Amino acid sequence: MTAFITALSVIFQPVNFLLLLGSCAVGIVIGAIPGMNAGMGISILLSFTLGMTMETSFAMLLGVWMCGVS
């Protein structure tokens, strides 16, 4: 249970949460483009995550994947 609370405290930090919301918008746009899918969106945005921390980059890629698939 403590690991879950720790994960929530990491994802609800302002920078991580804003990147999650922004990447959700990007994922929706990528998912709506014919011929593009969430895997391609991940590969496009992967180069932007190289200078980020692990938690921030994971939140960004997770937002693109979830919103791009749905």
DSSP file (Angstrom, degrees, kcal/mol; ACC not computed):
  #  RESIDUE AA STRUCTURE BP1 BP2  ACC     N-H-->O    O-->H-N    N-H-->O    O-->H-N    TCO  KAPPA ALPHA  PHI   PSI    X-CA   Y-CA   Z-CA
    1    1 A M     >        0   0    0      0, 0.0     4,-1.9     0, 0.0     5,-0.2   0.000 360.0 360.0 360.0 -32.9    0.0    0.0    0.0
    2    2 A T  H  >  +     0   0    0      1,-0.2     4,-2.2     2,-0.2     5,-0.1   0.843 360.0  55.3 -69.8 -31.2    2.9    2.4    0.7
    3    3 A A  H  > S+     0   0    0      2,-0.2     4,-2.3     1,-0.2    -1,-0.2   0.884 107.1  50.6 -67.1 -36.6    4.2    1.8   -2.8
    4    4 A F  H  > S+     0   0    0      2,-0.2     4,-2.2     1,-0.2    -2,-0.2   0.906 111.1  47.4 -66.3 -42.2    0.9    2.8   -4.3
    5    5 A I  H  X S+     0   0    0     -4,-1.9     4,-2.0     2,-0.2    -2,-0.2   0.878 111.6  51.2 -67.3 -37.4    0.8    6.0   -2.2
    6    6 A T  H  X S+     0   0    0     -4,-2.2     4,-1.6     2,-0.2    -2,-0.2   0.904 109.6  50.1 -65.1 -41.6    4.4    6.8   -3.2
    7    7 A A  H  X S+     0   0    0     -4,-2.3     4,-2.3     1,-0.2    -2,-0.2   0.892 110.2  50.4 -64.7 -39.3    3.5    6.3   -6.9
    8    8 A L  H  X S+     0   0    0     -4,-2.2     4,-1.9     1,-0.2    -1,-0.2   0.886 108.3  52.3 -65.4 -38.0    0.5    8.6   -6.6
    9    9 A S  H  < S+     0   0    0     -4,-2.0    -1,-0.2     1,-0.2    -2,-0.2   0.834 111.3  48.0 -68.0 -30.0    2.7   11.3   -4.9
   10   10 A V  H >< S+     0   0    0     -4,-1.6     3,-1.2     1,-0.2     6,-0.2   0.915 112.8  46.0 -74.0 -43.6    5.1   11.1   -7.8
   11   11 A I  H 3< S+     0   0    0     -4,-2.3    -2,-0.2     1,-0.3    -1,-0.2   0.792 108.7  56.4 -73.7 -26.0    2.5   11.3  -10.6
   12   12 A F  T 3< S+     0   0    0     -4,-1.9    -1,-0.3    -5,-0.2    -2,-0.2   0.278  75.3 118.8 -92.0  12.8    0.7   14.2   -9.0
   13   13 A Q  S <> S-     0   0    0     -3,-1.2     4,-2.8     1,-0.1     5,-0.3  -0.555  79.0-113.7 -68.3 145.7    3.7   16.4   -8.8
   14   14 A P  H  > S+     0   0    0      0, 0.0     4,-2.4     0, 0.0     5,-0.2   0.864 111.9  46.0 -55.9 -43.4    3.0   19.5  -11.0
   15   15 A V  H  > S+     0   0    0      2,-0.2     4,-2.2     1,-0.2     5,-0.2   0.942 116.2  44.9 -66.4 -46.4    5.5   18.8  -13.7
   16   16 A N  H  > S+     0   0    0     -6,-0.2     4,-2.0     1,-0.2    -1,-0.2   0.903 114.5  48.9 -64.5 -40.7    4.6   15.2  -14.1
   17   17 A F  H  X S+     0   0    0     -4,-2.8     4,-2.3     2,-0.2    -1,-0.2   0.899 111.5  48.6 -68.5 -40.3    0.9   15.8  -14.0
   18   18 A L  H  X S+     0   0    0     -4,-2.4     4,-2.6    -5,-0.3    -1,-0.2   0.895 112.3  48.7 -66.8 -39.1    1.1   18.6  -16.6
   19   19 A L  H  X S+     0   0    0     -4,-2.2     4,-2.5    -5,-0.2    -1,-0.2   0.865 109.8  53.3 -66.9 -34.3    3.2   16.5  -19.0
   20   20 A L  H  X S+     0   0    0     -4,-2.0     4,-1.5    -5,-0.2    -2,-0.2   0.927 111.8  44.3 -64.3 -44.9    0.7   13.6  -18.5
   21   21 A L  H  X S+     0   0    0     -4,-2.3     4,-1.6     2,-0.2    -2,-0.2   0.908 115.1  48.4 -66.8 -41.6   -2.2   15.9  -19.5
   22   22 A G  H  X S+     0   0    0     -4,-2.6     4,-1.9     1,-0.2    -2,-0.2   0.894 110.9  49.8 -65.2 -40.1   -0.3   17.4  -22.4
   23   23 A S  H  X S+     0   0    0     -4,-2.5     4,-2.5     1,-0.2    -1,-0.2   0.788 104.9  58.9 -72.1 -25.5    0.8   14.0  -23.7
   24   24 A C  H  X S+     0   0    0     -4,-1.5     4,-2.1     2,-0.2    -1,-0.2   0.910 106.2  48.5 -64.5 -41.1   -2.8   12.8  -23.5
   25   25 A A  H  X S+     0   0    0     -4,-1.6     4,-1.9     2,-0.2    -2,-0.2   0.914 112.4  48.0 -63.8 -42.2   -3.7   15.6  -25.9
   26   26 A V  H  X S+     0   0    0     -4,-1.9     4,-2.7     1,-0.2    -2,-0.2   0.899 110.3  52.7 -64.2 -40.4   -0.9   14.6  -28.2
   27   27 A G  H  X S+     0   0    0     -4,-2.5     4,-2.5     1,-0.2    -2,-0.2   0.870 107.2  51.4 -64.0 -37.7   -1.9   10.9  -28.0
   28   28 A I  H  X S+     0   0    0     -4,-2.1     4,-1.3     2,-0.2    -1,-0.2   0.913 112.1  46.7 -65.4 -41.8   -5.5   11.8  -28.9
   29   29 A V  H  X S+     0   0    0     -4,-1.9     4,-1.0     2,-0.2    -2,-0.2   0.921 114.0  47.3 -65.8 -43.6   -4.3   13.7  -32.0
   30   30 A I  H  < S+     0   0    0     -4,-2.7     3,-0.5     1,-0.2     6,-0.2   0.896 111.5  51.2 -65.6 -39.1   -1.9   10.9  -33.0
   31   31 A G  H  < S+     0   0    0     -4,-2.5    -1,-0.2     1,-0.2    -2,-0.2   0.772 108.3  53.0 -68.2 -24.9   -4.6    8.3  -32.5
   32   32 A A  H  < S+     0   0    0     -4,-1.3    -1,-0.2    -3,-0.2    -2,-0.2   0.680  86.6  94.3 -84.9 -17.9   -7.0   10.3  -34.7
   33   33 A I  S >< S-     0   0    0     -4,-1.0     3,-1.8    -3,-0.5     2,-0.1  -0.617  85.6-115.5 -76.5 126.2   -4.6   10.6  -37.7
   34   34 A P  T 3  S+     0   0    0      0, 0.0     3,-0.1     0, 0.0    -2,-0.1  -0.395  99.4  19.9 -62.9 133.6   -5.2    7.8  -40.2
   35   35 A G  T 3  S+     0   0    0      1,-0.3     2,-0.3    -4,-0.1    -4,-0.1   0.279 104.4 100.8  91.2 -10.4   -2.2    5.5  -40.5
   36   36 A M    <   +     0   0    0     -3,-1.8    -1,-0.3    -6,-0.2     2,-0.3  -0.792  46.4 178.0-104.0 150.3   -0.8    6.5  -37.1
   37   37 A N     >  -     0   0    0     -2,-0.3     4,-1.8    -3,-0.1     3,-0.3  -0.836  46.3 -89.6-139.4-179.1   -1.1    4.5  -33.9
   38   38 A A  H  > S+     0   0    0     -2,-0.3     4,-2.3     1,-0.2     5,-0.2   0.838 121.3  58.0 -66.1 -33.4    0.1    4.7  -30.3
   39   39 A G  H  > S+     0   0    0      1,-0.2     4,-2.0     2,-0.2    -1,-0.2   0.888 107.4  47.3 -64.1 -38.4    3.3    2.8  -31.1
   40   40 A M  H  > S+     0   0    0     -3,-0.3     4,-2.0     2,-0.2    -1,-0.2   0.862 109.9  53.6 -69.6 -35.5    4.3    5.3  -33.6
   41   41 A G  H  X S+     0   0    0     -4,-1.8     4,-2.3     2,-0.2    -2,-0.2   0.890 108.1  50.2 -64.7 -39.0    3.5    8.1  -31.2
   42   42 A I  H  X S+     0   0    0     -4,-2.3     4,-1.1     1,-0.2    -2,-0.2   0.925 110.7  49.2 -63.0 -44.7    5.8    6.5  -28.6
   43   43 A S  H  < S+     0   0    0     -4,-2.0     4,-0.4     1,-0.2    -2,-0.2   0.844 111.8  48.9 -67.4 -32.2    8.6    6.2  -31.1
   44   44 A I  H >< S+     0   0    0     -4,-2.0     3,-0.6     1,-0.2     4,-0.2   0.929 116.8  40.6 -69.9 -44.9    8.2    9.9  -32.2
   45   45 A L  H >X S+     0   0    0     -4,-2.3     3,-0.7     1,-0.2     4,-0.7   0.525  92.4  87.2 -83.8  -5.0    8.1   11.2  -28.6
   46   46 A L  G >< S+     0   0    0     -4,-1.1     3,-0.8     1,-0.2     4,-0.2   0.855  83.6  57.1 -63.1 -34.5   10.9    8.9  -27.3
   47   47 A S  G X4 S+     0   0    0     -3,-0.6     3,-0.7    -4,-0.4    -1,-0.2   0.774 101.2  57.7 -69.3 -24.3   13.6   11.4  -28.4
   48   48 A F  G <4 S+     0   0    0     -3,-0.7     3,-0.4    -4,-0.2    -1,-0.2   0.701 100.2  59.0 -75.7 -18.5   12.0   14.1  -26.2
   49   49 A T  G X< S+     0   0    0     -3,-0.8     3,-1.1    -4,-0.7    -1,-0.2   0.450  76.2  93.0 -91.2  -0.1   12.3   11.9  -23.1
   50   50 A L  T <  S+     0   0    0     -3,-0.7    -1,-0.2     1,-0.3    -2,-0.1   0.838  90.6  41.5 -66.0 -32.5   16.1   11.5  -23.2
   51   51 A G  T 3  S+     0   0    0     -3,-0.4    -1,-0.3    -4,-0.2     2,-0.1   0.403 101.1  92.2 -94.1   3.4   16.8   14.4  -20.9
   52   52 A M  S <  S-     0   0    0     -3,-1.1     2,-0.1     1,-0.1    -3,-0.0  -0.454  82.1 -98.8 -93.8 166.3   14.0   13.8  -18.5
   53   53 A T     >  -     0   0    0     -2,-0.1     4,-2.5     1,-0.1     5,-0.3  -0.333  39.6-105.8 -73.7 167.6   13.9   11.8  -15.3
   54   54 A M  H  > S+     0   0    0      1,-0.2     4,-2.1     2,-0.2     5,-0.2   0.903 118.8  47.9 -64.2 -42.0   12.6    8.3  -15.4
   55   55 A E  H  > S+     0   0    0      2,-0.2     4,-2.1     1,-0.2    -1,-0.2   0.908 113.5  47.2 -67.0 -41.7    9.3    9.2  -13.7
   56   56 A T  H  > S+     0   0    0      2,-0.2     4,-2.0     1,-0.2    -2,-0.2   0.922 114.0  46.2 -67.2 -44.7    8.6   12.2  -15.9
   57   57 A S  H  X S+     0   0    0     -4,-2.5     4,-2.5     1,-0.2     5,-0.2   0.879 111.8  51.9 -67.6 -36.2    9.4   10.3  -19.1
   58   58 A F  H  X S+     0   0    0     -4,-2.1     4,-2.3    -5,-0.3    -1,-0.2   0.898 109.3  50.1 -66.1 -39.7    7.3    7.3  -18.1
   59   59 A A  H  X S+     0   0    0     -4,-2.1     4,-1.9     2,-0.2    -2,-0.2   0.897 112.0  48.6 -63.8 -39.8    4.3    9.6  -17.4
   60   60 A M  H  X S+     0   0    0     -4,-2.0     4,-1.8     2,-0.2    -2,-0.2   0.940 114.4  43.3 -67.1 -47.1    4.7   11.2  -20.7
   61   61 A L  H  X S+     0   0    0     -4,-2.5     4,-2.2     1,-0.2    -1,-0.2   0.841 112.0  54.8 -69.1 -33.0    4.9    8.0  -22.7
   62   62 A L  H  X S+     0   0    0     -4,-2.3     4,-2.6    -5,-0.2     5,-0.2   0.895 107.2  50.5 -66.7 -39.6    2.1    6.4  -20.7
   63   63 A G  H  X S+     0   0    0     -4,-1.9     4,-2.0     2,-0.2     5,-0.3   0.898 111.2  47.9 -64.6 -41.0   -0.2    9.3  -21.5
   64   64 A V  H  X S+     0   0    0     -4,-1.8     4,-1.8     2,-0.2    -2,-0.2   0.913 114.3  47.2 -65.5 -42.1    0.6    9.1  -25.2
   65   65 A W  H  X S+     0   0    0     -4,-2.2     4,-2.0     2,-0.2     5,-0.2   0.953 114.0  44.5 -66.2 -50.0    0.0    5.3  -25.2
   66   66 A M  H  X S+     0   0    0     -4,-2.6     4,-1.6     1,-0.2    -2,-0.2   0.906 119.9  39.6 -65.7 -42.5   -3.3    5.3  -23.3
   67   67 A C  H  < S+     0   0    0     -4,-2.0    -1,-0.2    -5,-0.2    -2,-0.2   0.792 114.3  54.5 -79.8 -26.1   -4.9    8.2  -25.2
   68   68 A G  H  < S+     0   0    0     -4,-1.8    -2,-0.2    -5,-0.3    -1,-0.2   0.845 110.8  45.4 -73.0 -33.3   -3.5    7.0  -28.5
   69   69 A V  H  <        0   0    0     -4,-2.0    -2,-0.2     1,-0.2    -1,-0.2   0.887 360.0 360.0 -75.4 -40.3   -5.0    3.5  -28.1
   70   70 A S     <        0   0    0     -4,-1.6    -1,-0.2    -5,-0.2    -2,-0.2   0.496 360.0 360.0 -85.2 360.0   -8.4    4.7  -26.9
